[in-house]
Each structure stands twice: as C-alpha cells, then as structure tokens.
C-alpha cells in the first residue's frame, strides 16, 4: 500500500461488523452497526507539539463517527487524526 498519512493522521482498517449475535441470530446488512474498533495500518510523523503515540499494528478503539472513509484496492479504510482515537486495546 502506498498511502502515507501526514502530520498526526493515522490509517485504520476497521474490524468487520458482527454478522451473528451471541444467541445465534443472524443480523441483516441493514441492521449492522458501524464497527468502532480497528487495526492501525499506517501512521504520520506527528506534530511538533504532539508526538505520534500510535504505531503500525496497534488495535484501537475510536468514536462512532470518526474519520473519513476511503477505499483503496477494494478495501475500506478510515483516515483519522490521532486525537480521534479513544484507546489502544
């Protein structure tokens, strides 16, 4: 992949949405919730006053409406600022 985020941005690959509940009921595509967890694929260099704390391979938790959705080579990703990430799991 040839995407290199700038400044304090990170590229995240969202985790797949659940297709089945714990009790075994299948969830239709229209009722699936947007995942709020993913894996960091690429990171920027950070800012002068805010160094980059995330690294490639981290599993992160982010806000429900965080980031900008992009598609590269048929895969969906989210480009977001480091401050949009709530926690590293």
Backbone as a ProteinNet text record, in pm:
[ID]
protein_1_A
[PRIMARY]
XXXXXXXXXXXXXXXXXXXXXXXXXXXXXXXXXXXXXXXXXXXXXXXXXXXXXXXXXXXXXXXXXXXXXXXXXXXXXXXXXXXXXXXXX
[TERTIARY]
84.2	0	89.5	53	134.9	69.4	-1.7	-62.5	22.5	64.4	143.4	69.8	7.7	-63.9	32.3	-19.5	60.8	30	126.7	114.8	64.1	-48.6	-98.7	-210.2	-211.9	-318.4	-274.2	-372.9	-347.3	-446.2	-404.6	-490.7	-529.6	-660.3	-712.1	-796.2	-776	-860.8	-966.2	-1094.4	-1198.8	-1218.2	-1252.8	-1285.4	-1418.8	-1434.9	-1560.1	-1676.8	-1792.5	-1912.7	-1960.9	-2017.3	-2068.8	-2183.9	-2183.8	-2290.4	-2389.5	-2353.6	-2439	-2431.3	-2544.3	-2547.2	-2494.6	-2474.7	-2425.1	-2523.4	-2652.1	-2752.8	-2772.3	-2700.9	-2706.9	-2796.3	-2852.1	-2939.4	-2852.5	-2877.9	-2802.4	-2856.9	-2765.4	-2802.5	-2801.7	-2911.6	-2913.3	-2821.4	-2777.5	-2686.5	-2742.5	-2873.2	-2934.2	-2932.9	-2917.4	-2921.4	-2783.6	-2679.3	-2545.4	-2498.6	-2431.6	-2375.6	-2234.8	-2196.6	-2063.8	-1961.7	-1855.4	-1757.5	-1683.8	-1642.6	-1571.2	-1431.9	-1383.3	-1253.9	-1182	-1050.8	-976.5	-827.7	-753	-609	-540.2	-436.8	-361.9	-274.2	-288.9	-215.4	-95.4	-112.2	-4	-21.1	89.6	85.1	167.3	128.4	203.8	321.2	391.7	510.5	478.8	355.4	317.8	338.1	310.5	329.8	443.1	491.7	599.1	559	440	394.1	315.5	293.5	217.7	280.9	371.5	436.5	337.4	367.2	281.2	297.2	187.2	188.7	148.6	78.2	32.4	139.6	136.4	229.4	154.4	212.9	152.2	130.3	11.4	-20.8	-104	-114.7	-196.9	-343.8	-415.7	-560.7	-619.9	-704	-753.6	-906.5	-955.1	-1097.2	-1118	-1215.9	-1237.6	-1385.9	-1416.5	-1554.5	-1637.8	-1767.6	-1859.2	-1855.4	-1841.7	-1844.2	-1708.6	-1601.4	-1466.4	-1412.6	-1328	-1252.9	-1328	-1251.4	-1302.1	-1285.5	-1393	-1388	-1323.5	-1226.1	-1163.5	-1154.8	-1151.3	-1139.2	-1015.3	-927.6	-805.2	-797.1	-784.7	-775.2	-890.7	-1011.1	-1128.9	-1145.1	-1054.3	-1064.3	-1101.1	-1182.5	-1225.9	-1133.9	-1101.3	-1015.9	-1075.3	-1025.6	-1060.8	-932.8	-935.6	-825.3	-872.9	-801.6	-845	-725	-752.5	-647.7	-620.1	-499.2	-462.2	-556.1	-603.3	-692.1	-830.4	-868.8	-997.3	-993.1	-873.9	-858.5	-880.1	-969.9	-1005.2	-913.4	-870.1	-788.1	-714.4	-603.8	-531.6	-566.7	-610.6	-651.1	-534.8
-116.5	0	123.7	220.8	339.8	462.6	447	561.9	594.9	720.5	767.4	885.8	866.3	975.3	1089	1211.3	1327.9	1374.3	1441	1502.2	1402	1432.4	1347.8	1254	1216.5	1128.9	982.9	894.1	750.2	684.4	577	498.4	372.6	350	238.9	147.9	18.2	-81.1	-125.6	-88.2	-122.6	-273.6	-317	-457.4	-487.3	-608.8	-647.8	-638.2	-594.8	-587.4	-728.4	-743.4	-873.6	-916.5	-1043.6	-1094.8	-1181.3	-1217.9	-1305.2	-1263.4	-1266.1	-1232.2	-1348.6	-1325.2	-1430.4	-1547	-1519.7	-1625.7	-1699.4	-1655.5	-1728.2	-1666.6	-1550.4	-1484.8	-1406.4	-1424.9	-1353.5	-1212.4	-1116.1	-976	-938.2	-880.5	-838.5	-717.7	-697.6	-587.6	-452.1	-434.2	-305.1	-273.2	-373.1	-351.9	-356.2	-383.1	-391.2	-253.7	-250.8	-125.9	-107.7	17.3	51.5	12.3	-61.5	-102.8	17.4	8.3	115.5	71.3	-31.4	-88.8	-124	-110.6	-144.2	-154.9	-182.5	-201.7	-87.9	-29.7	79.5	21.3	75.2	27.4	117.2	249.8	345.6	466.8	530.2	648.5	761.3	884.7	1001.4	1024.8	1134	1163.4	1240.6	1286.7	1362.8	1511.2	1589.9	1734.9	1771.7	1895.7	1940.5	1931.4	1981	1984.8	1860.9	1768	1646	1526.5	1454.4	1340.3	1225.7	1143.4	1030.7	920.4	884.9	780.1	644.4	643.3	518.6	462.6	330.3	266.6	164.7	127.2	30.3	-100.9	-158.2	-285.1	-270.3	-148.1	-126.1	-152.2	-212.5	-226.4	-112.6	-31.3	90	93.6	174.2	199.9	346.1	376.6	514.2	548.1	676.6	723.5	673.1	666.3	610.1	684.3	816.1	894.9	956.8	895.4	947.8	910.7	996.9	966.4	984.1	971.9	980.9	845.7	792.8	661.1	672.7	585	578.5	432.1	408.4	273.4	267	171.7	152	4.8	-22.4	-159.5	-247	-189.9	-265.1	-286.1	-233	-246.2	-111	-113.9	8.2	41.2	169.5	218.6	346.8	388.5	516.3	596.9	723.2	814.5	908.9	911.8	995.4	1055.9	1155.4	1218.1	1130.2	1141.8	1066.5	1100	1224	1265.9	1201.8	1146.5	1077	937.6	885.4	752.7	763.7	681.2	687.1	603	486	397	296.2	245.6	135.5	10.1	-93.5	-218	-315.3
0	0	0	-81.2	-94.9	-33.5	75.6	142.9	264.9	273	386.8	449	565.6	631.3	668.1	666.8	701.3	842.3	904.3	1036.9	1140.2	1205.2	1315.4	1271.5	1145	1094.6	1094.4	1106.5	1102.6	1006.5	944.3	856.1	932.1	946.5	1025.7	937.4	950.7	884.2	985.1	962.6	1059.6	1071.4	1191.4	1215.9	1147.4	1101.8	1037.5	1134.7	1085.7	1168.3	1201.6	1319.8	1362.6	1271.3	1231.9	1146	1221.9	1345.5	1424.6	1570.7	1639.1	1781.5	1864	1992.8	2081.9	2090.4	2072.5	2080.9	1948.3	1842	1715.7	1610.2	1635.5	1538	1439.6	1308.9	1206.4	1190.3	1179.9	1167.2	1019.5	966.6	825.9	803.9	680.4	648.1	687.2	676.7	707.6	856.4	941.9	1086.6	1152.1	1074.4	1131.7	1176.4	1290.8	1340.7	1286.3	1267.5	1220.4	1327.2	1290.5	1390.9	1448.3	1575.4	1641.6	1684	1620.2	1653.6	1524.9	1523.7	1403.4	1429.5	1322.1	1329.6	1254.4	1315.2	1252.9	1142.4	1020.3	904.2	873.7	892	865.7	957	992.6	1079.8	1019.1	1052.6	1010.5	1104.6	1082.5	1163.7	1291	1307.2	1425.6	1404	1506.9	1502.4	1597.2	1587	1676.2	1822.6	1852.7	1991.5	2033.7	1941.2	1971.3	1900	1967.7	1901.9	1877.1	1779.2	1743.9	1847.6	1912.5	2015.1	1959.1	1847.1	1786.5	1694.8	1676.6	1583.8	1499.4	1389.8	1298.9	1373	1357.5	1421.8	1547.6	1602.7	1722.3	1690.5	1784.4	1774.6	1855.5	1790.6	1854.2	1859.2	1951.5	1967.7	1932.7	1846	1801.9	1807.2	1796.3	1801.8	1685.1	1704.8	1605.8	1472.4	1475.9	1352	1321.9	1368	1347.8	1210.9	1158.5	1037.8	907.9	800.3	664.4	598.7	543.1	479.5	342	315.2	183.3	141.5	11	-43.6	-130.7	-102	-178.4	-216	-345.1	-395.3	-346.2	-336.4	-297	-147.4	-65.4	79.9	139.4	244.1	310.9	427.4	440.3	547.3	602.8	718.3	777.8	798.4	753.5	778.9	888.4	1000.9	1112.5	1183.9	1264.4	1344.7	1466.8	1518.4	1638.5	1754.1	1760.5	1870.1	1860.6	1743.4	1729.5	1791	1814.6	1873.7	2024.3	2077.3	2218.2	2305.4	2254.7	2336.7	2247	2299.8	2236	2314.5	2245.4	2312.4	2320.7
[MASK]
+++++++++++++++++++++++++++++++++++++++++++++++++++++++++++++++++++++++++++++++++++++++++

